[in-house]
Each structure stands twice: as structure tokens, then as C-alpha cells.
Amino acid sequence: MRSKPINTSCQLCAKRINQVTFRDTEVLQHFISGQKKILPRKKTGSCAKHQRHLSREIKRAREMGLLGYRGQ
């Protein structure tokens, strides 16, 4: 069984999005799995800069109660 094809370009760089805040839960949902784990760069296709930023904001959203810590 083959995995999803790997994106070669960062979605956030392509859309020229500089910052994603913890309040943007719709955007952050695309970067977490069904079990509420942060997806790795290979699966999301994001660059290192944006991956660090996304993981920081996902953790902030979890602390604020906007995102869950684990899936159902």
C-alpha cells in the first residue's frame, strides 16, 4: 500500500501566509491527524520554518482549549 504523495512545496509559502495564529483552528486542523497528533513535514509538505511555527501554534491552541490533546 502506497502512502500519500509528498508535496514538494510549502502550502503556506505558496499562499504567502506569514503567520498563522492559535485562533485559526480551521487552518491548524489541516496539520494534525485524526488522533490529534502534529503531522510531520513529509506528510504536510511544509518548510522547516513554517513547521516550527505551526507546531508552536498548535501547542498554544491546545493550552487555550481550542484544540484537543487526543482523538476520540
Secondary structure, DSSP 8 states (H G I E B T S, - for coil): -------SS-HHHHTT-----TT-HHHHHTTB-TTS-B--HHHH---HHHHHHHHHHHHHHHHHTSS-SS--
